[in-house]
Amino acid sequence: MLQNLNVLHDENSYIVGMDFPANSLPSLYAHEEVFAVVVREQLRLLAQMGFALIVIVNGHGAQGQVNTLRRLCEDIRHDYGVHCLYPAFAGKRAEAVVLGAGLHPGHADTTETALMMALTDSVELSELPARDVPLHSADFGIASGPQYMGEAPQDGRVIDDPRDATAALGEALLAADVEDMAEYVLAYYHREVENNFAQ
């Protein structure tokens, strides 16, 4: 991934997440085992409260985190007999918004910046260089989806520039995600949970 993003490194480099050497704003990464303990305890408490269906909604896509959440969902299903869903997918509405805007979701790019603009007033695009200056992943910890796969400019230039983000785009993405998730969860509930729970 570091090579795909054109982040200078050697074979002994130890880089966690997007904390690249030139990136001046480090991330607040909790160790995976801490994350797992906290989530497991929340799931256990919900199961003990008698919920028939628990849905884990994750706003992040890091593979280690995804694997941990899937495993915890399986554990809680096995240990407590409750239905646990971890839907890690892009629904048809959200996908239509992404494709319609010509986006390739990644990290801190147009998509994630737009979502943050819709949720909070903490986004300061003015802190980034002038619009005519290309952003490089190695300098800012920003990456578009294809960059992770090596299917983008080899110089590490971000193709989904966060400076193109708008709160309106973020609101459209959130609305589409909510509709997709509600449709999926309700269909699962009616199919797998409703009748068994009533008995």
N, C-alpha and C positions, 0 to 999 in steps of 0.2 A: 504494500500500500504506500509506504514512504517513497518508493521509487516512482510509482504511478503519479503521486502528488508532487514529484520533483522536490522533495525535502532532502537536503543534504544530510547524510548520515554515514556512519561506517558500520562495520559488522558488529561492533560492540555497543552501538547505540541502544539505550533503553528509553523509549519514548512511550508514554502512556496516553492513549486516546489522541487528542488533537494538540497536546502540549508540545508543539514543535519548538526547537531552540530559539527561533526568531520571534515567536509569538509572545508578546509582552503581557498578555492577560491569561494566566493559567486557569485551568478548570478546577472545580471543586469535586474531584472524583472520590467517592467512597469506595473502599475495597469491596470486591464482589461478595466476600463472606459477610461483611457488615450489612450490605444491601439485602442479602438473602435472609439473614436473621430477622431484620426489621419487617420485611414483607411476610415471611413465614408466620411471625407472631400476629400480625394483623389478620392474616387468613385464618389462623387458629381461633382468634377471638370472634371473628365473624361466623365461623362454623359453629362455635359453642353457643352463639346467640340464636342459632336455629335457622339461619338463612338457607334456603333450598338451592339457591343459585348465586354464585359469586362470579363477578366479571372483573378481570384485571384489565384496566385500560392503561396503556403505556404510550407516552408521547415521545419516546426515544427508540432508536432502532439499533443500538450497538449489539452486535451478535452475542457477546457474553451475557449481556443483560437479558436479551431475548431467551437464550437458553436457560438461564436461571429462572425466569418467570414461568416458562413452560414446565420446567421440572417441579417447581413449587406448586403449580396448579395440579399437576399429576399427583403429587404427594398429598395435598389436601383432599383431593377426590378419593384417593385410596384410604387415607387415615380416618376421614370423617364421613365418607359416603355422601358428600354434597357435590352438586354439579359445579364445576369450576371451568370457566371459559377464559382463554387468553387468545382473543382474536387478533392475530398479527397479519393484517391484510389491508389492501387499499380497496375500498368498496367502489362500486360503479360510479356513484355521484362524485366522490372525491377524485377518482381517476379522471373523470371528465373535466373537472376544474383544472387539474394539473396538466392534462394534455392540451386543453383549450388555451392555457397560458404558455404552452411550449416549455414547460419546466421539467427538470430532472432532479428531483429532491435529493439532497445530501445533508451537509452539516453547516449551519449558520449562513446558508445561501438565501436565495430569494424566498423559497418556500418557508423555511424556518423563521426567517426575519419577518415575513408577512404575518405569520401566526403570532409571533411575539408582539408585533405592532397592534394586532387585534385584541390581545389579552392584557397588555400593559403599556404604560407610557415611558418605559425605561429604555427604549431603542433610540440611540443617538447616531444616526447615519452620518451626521456632520463630523463625527470623529474619524471617519474613513477618509482616505485621500480624495482629491478632486475627481470628478466623474471620468475625466479623460485618462486617468492613471489606472492601468489594469491591476486587479487584485490577484495575488499569488497565494496559494494555499500555505506555502512554507512560512509566509510572513504573518498571516492572520488566522490560521487554523480554520479556514473556510474551505469547503469542498462541495462540488456538485456530484450527484450520483455517478455519472460516467467516469469521473476522475478516479474513483476508487478502483474501477475495473481497468484503468489504463486506456480508456476509450475517449480521451479528451486531449486537449493541447499538451504536448510533452513538456512545455515550459512551466507547467503547474498553474497556469492562469485559470481562474474560476470562471466557468461559463454561465452559471446562474448567479449573477451579481446581486448581492443583498441590497445594493443601492437602487435596484429596480422594484423593491418590495413596497407594498402599500397595505394599509390597514384593511382596505376594502377586499383585497385579495385574501388576506388572512381570515376575514369574516366569512367569505365565500367557502374557503377550505374547511373552516370549523363547522359551518352549517351542514356542508355535505358530509363530513365525517360523522357528525351526530346522527344525521338521518340514516346513513349506512349502518352505523353501529346499532341504533335502535331497531332497525329492521332485522338485522342478524340476530340480536339477542332475543327479541320477541318471538321470532320464528323458532329459535331453539327452545325457548321456554314453553311455548304451546306444544311443540313436538315431543320434548323429552321430560319436562318437569311438571307441568300443570296437573295432569291426571294423577301421577304418582304422589304429588305433594298433597292433593286433596284427600287421598286415602289415608 
